[in-house]
Every structure is written in structure tokens, then in C-alpha cells.
Amino acid sequence: EISRSIGQAARGSAEISQAVQQMAGNAREVREGASHSAASATELSRLAQDQSALVARFRY
């Protein structure tokens, strides 16, 4: 009985460890996605400023 309980506890610990590793991987992917989104937003802002400057030259 004790041996069986220890085996179940070990399997439970392994499942928890696997779930934590998966969550860490998911968090890493989310962080990378957020970083790419921020870089894209920065580039889009720069392009908008460039375009605004070009349009301003035609107005004046």
C-alpha cells in the first residue's frame, strides 16, 4: 500500500513538473510575441511620422 502511494505521488509530481515546464514555455512564447508586437508598433509609428513629414512638404 505504501509503495503504491509513493508511486502515485511520484507520478503526480512528474505531471506537475511537466505542467510547470509547459507553462514556462507558453510564457516565453507570449513574451516573444509581445516583444515583436512592440517592435512592429514602433516601426509603424516611425513610418507614420515619415509619411506625415512627406505630406507636410506637399502642403506648404
N, CA, C and O atoms as a DFTB+ gen file, in Angstrom:
240 C
 N C O
     1  1       0.825      -1.202       0.000
     2  2       0.000       0.000       0.000
     3  2       0.864       1.259       0.000
     4  3       0.615       2.194      -0.761
     5  1       1.879       1.273       0.860
     6  2       2.762       2.440       0.929
     7  2       3.510       2.603      -0.389
     8  3       3.663       3.715      -0.894
     9  1       3.968       1.492      -0.934
    10  2       4.702       1.536      -2.201
    11  2       3.821       2.082      -3.319
    12  3       4.278       2.876      -4.141
    13  1       2.582       1.667      -3.348
    14  2       1.645       2.151      -4.369
    15  2       1.391       3.647      -4.195
    16  3       1.339       4.389      -5.177
    17  1       1.234       4.084      -2.962
    18  2       1.015       5.506      -2.690
    19  2       2.224       6.341      -3.098
    20  3       2.075       7.437      -3.639
    21  1       3.412       5.821      -2.838
    22  2       4.632       6.533      -3.233
    23  2       4.709       6.634      -4.755
    24  3       5.095       7.673      -5.291
    25  1       4.346       5.571      -5.441
    26  2       4.336       5.586      -6.910
    27  2       3.349       6.609      -7.449
    28  3       3.649       7.328      -8.402
    29  1       2.173       6.674      -6.839
    30  2       1.175       7.660      -7.269
    31  2       1.668       9.086      -7.018
    32  3       1.469       9.977      -7.844
    33  1       2.307       9.286      -5.883
    34  2       2.842      10.612      -5.565
    35  2       3.935      11.001      -6.561
    36  3       4.013      12.156      -6.980
    37  1       4.764      10.053      -6.934
    38  2       5.834      10.320      -7.901
    39  2       5.245      10.678      -9.256
    40  3       5.711      11.612      -9.909
    41  1       4.227       9.943      -9.683
    42  2       3.578      10.253     -10.965
    43  2       2.919      11.633     -10.914
    44  3       2.988      12.396     -11.878
    45  1       2.287      11.943      -9.798
    46  2       1.671      13.259      -9.638
    47  2       2.707      14.369      -9.698
    48  3       2.479      15.407     -10.319
    49  1       3.835      14.152      -9.057
    50  2       4.912      15.149      -9.094
    51  2       5.444      15.326     -10.506
    52  3       5.734      16.448     -10.923
    53  1       5.573      14.237     -11.244
    54  2       6.051      14.318     -12.628
    55  2       5.062      15.092     -13.491
    56  3       5.468      15.886     -14.339
    57  1       3.767      14.865     -13.280
    58  2       2.747      15.596     -14.041
    59  2       2.787      17.092     -13.720
    60  3       2.651      17.932     -14.609
    61  1       2.973      17.407     -12.457
    62  2       3.064      18.818     -12.059
    63  2       4.290      19.459     -12.695
    64  3       4.218      20.575     -13.208
    65  1       5.405      18.760     -12.660
    66  2       6.636      19.276     -13.264
    67  2       6.451      19.528     -14.755
    68  3       6.887      20.556     -15.273
    69  1       5.813      18.603     -15.437
    70  2       5.568      18.759     -16.871
    71  2       4.649      19.957     -17.134
    72  3       4.876      20.714     -18.078
    73  1       3.631      20.130     -16.317
    74  2       2.709      21.259     -16.490
    75  2       3.424      22.587     -16.263
    76  3       3.179      23.553     -16.985
    77  1       4.299      22.641     -15.271
    78  2       5.052      23.870     -14.997
    79  2       5.983      24.184     -16.162
    80  3       6.107      25.342     -16.559
    81  1       6.635      23.168     -16.712
    82  2       7.513      23.377     -17.867
    83  2       6.720      23.883     -19.066
    84  3       7.184      24.760     -19.795
    85  1       5.542      23.340     -19.267
    86  2       4.697      23.783     -20.374
    87  2       4.254      25.235     -20.165
    88  3       4.235      26.019     -21.115
    89  1       3.904      25.590     -18.945
    90  2       3.513      26.972     -18.658
    91  2       4.686      27.919     -18.888
    92  3       4.497      29.025     -19.395
    93  1       5.881      27.502     -18.525
    94  2       7.065      28.338     -18.749
    95  2       7.289      28.541     -20.246
    96  3       7.624      29.643     -20.681
    97  1       7.106      27.488     -21.026
    98  2       7.228      27.612     -22.480
    99  2       6.177      28.543     -23.054
   100  3       6.476      29.355     -23.929
   101  1       4.960      28.433     -22.571
   102  2       3.888      29.320     -23.030
   103  2       4.190      30.774     -22.672
   104  3       3.972      31.674     -23.483
   105  1       4.687      30.999     -21.471
   106  2       5.027      32.360     -21.046
   107  2       6.135      32.932     -21.922
   108  3       6.108      34.114     -22.265
   109  1       7.102      32.108     -22.284
   110  2       8.194      32.539     -23.158
   111  2       7.654      32.944     -24.525
   112  3       8.068      33.960     -25.083
   113  1       6.738      32.157     -25.058
   114  2       6.137      32.472     -26.360
   115  2       5.338      33.772     -26.299
   116  3       5.392      34.580     -27.227
   117  1       4.603      33.975     -25.219
   118  2       3.824      35.209     -25.064
   119  2       4.766      36.409     -24.983
   120  3       4.513      37.445     -25.598
   121  1       5.853      36.266     -24.222
   122  2       6.825      37.350     -24.089
   123  2       7.435      37.692     -25.447
   124  3       7.578      38.868     -25.784
   125  1       7.792      36.676     -26.227
   126  2       8.359      36.913     -27.552
   127  2       7.344      37.587     -28.467
   128  3       7.699      38.485     -29.230
   129  1       6.094      37.165     -28.398
   130  2       5.041      37.780     -29.204
   131  2       4.834      39.239     -28.832
   132  3       4.656      40.090     -29.704
   133  1       4.858      39.523     -27.545
   134  2       4.703      40.912     -27.095
   135  2       5.875      41.764     -27.558
   136  3       5.698      42.925     -27.929
   137  1       7.053      41.195     -27.534
   138  2       8.239      41.925     -27.990
   139  2       8.140      42.240     -29.476
   140  3       8.465      43.349     -29.901
   141  1       7.692      41.270     -30.268
   142  2       7.512      41.501     -31.709
   143  2       6.430      42.553     -31.957
   144  3       6.574      43.397     -32.841
   145  1       5.362      42.504     -31.185
   146  2       4.287      43.490     -31.336
   147  2       4.789      44.892     -31.018
   148  3       4.454      45.847     -31.718
   149  1       5.583      45.016     -29.976
   150  2       6.129      46.325     -29.607
   151  2       7.053      46.846     -30.699
   152  3       7.015      48.031     -31.031
   153  1       7.877      45.974     -31.256
   154  2       8.782      46.394     -32.333
   155  2       7.989      46.821     -33.562
   156  3       8.333      47.807     -34.212
   157  1       6.941      46.089     -33.878
   158  2       6.100      46.444     -35.025
   159  2       5.402      47.777     -34.799
   160  3       5.302      48.585     -35.721
   161  1       4.924      48.014     -33.594
   162  2       4.265      49.284     -33.280
   163  2       5.246      50.447     -33.395
   164  3       4.888      51.517     -33.888
   165  1       6.463      50.242     -32.949
   166  2       7.489      51.283     -33.061
   167  2       7.781      51.591     -34.519
   168  3       7.876      52.756     -34.906
   169  1       7.921      50.556     -35.323
   170  2       8.188      50.748     -36.755
   171  2       7.012      51.440     -37.438
   172  3       7.210      52.320     -38.276
   173  1       5.803      51.050     -37.085
   174  2       4.617      51.681     -37.665
   175  2       4.557      53.161     -37.299
   176  3       4.204      53.995     -38.133
   177  1       4.895      53.482     -36.074
   178  2       4.922      54.879     -35.643
   179  2       5.953      55.670     -36.445
   180  3       5.693      56.799     -36.862
   181  1       7.114      55.075     -36.654
   182  2       8.156      55.743     -37.432
   183  2       7.697      55.981     -38.861
   184  3       7.914      57.060     -39.413
   185  1       7.068      54.987     -39.459
   186  2       6.563      55.133     -40.827
   187  2       5.490      56.216     -40.906
   188  3       5.453      56.984     -41.867
   189  1       4.627      56.281     -39.909
   190  2       3.578      57.305     -39.888
   191  2       4.190      58.700     -39.790
   192  3       3.721      59.632     -40.442
   193  1       5.221      58.841     -38.988
   194  2       5.892      60.139     -38.873
   195  2       6.554      60.526     -40.195
   196  3       6.479      61.680     -40.618
   197  1       7.201      59.555     -40.844
   198  2       7.827      59.826     -42.144
   199  2       6.780      60.254     -43.168
   200  3       6.985      61.207     -43.920
   201  1       5.667      59.544     -43.186
   202  2       4.608      59.868     -44.140
   203  2       4.022      61.251     -43.847
   204  3       3.740      62.017     -44.767
   205  1       3.846      61.557     -42.593
   206  2       3.325      62.866     -42.209
   207  2       4.275      63.974     -42.663
   208  3       3.827      65.022     -43.129
   209  1       5.562      63.752     -42.532
   210  2       6.547      64.743     -42.969
   211  2       6.494      64.926     -44.483
   212  3       6.615      66.047     -44.976
   213  1       6.315      63.838     -45.220
   214  2       6.215      63.937     -46.680
   215  2       4.966      64.707     -47.099
   216  3       5.026      65.543     -48.001
   217  1       3.854      64.437     -46.461
   218  2       2.603      65.128     -46.778
   219  2       2.733      66.614     -46.445
   220  3       2.234      67.458     -47.189
   221  1       3.387      66.936     -45.352
   222  2       3.561      68.333     -44.950
   223  2       4.354      69.104     -45.999
   224  3       4.100      70.289     -46.211
   225  1       5.299      68.459     -46.651
   226  2       6.086      69.144     -47.687
   227  2       5.223      69.511     -48.886
   228  3       5.472      70.523     -49.540
   229  1       4.222      68.708     -49.178
   230  2       3.352      68.999     -50.318
   231  2       2.347      70.102     -50.001
   232  3       1.884      70.792     -50.909
   233  1       2.007      70.275     -48.743
   234  2       1.021      71.279     -48.349
   235  2       1.595      72.688     -48.356
   236  3       0.863      73.645     -48.613
   237  1       2.856      72.835     -48.086
   238  2       3.412      74.181     -47.896
   239  2       4.310      74.570     -49.026
   240  3       4.861      75.671     -49.026
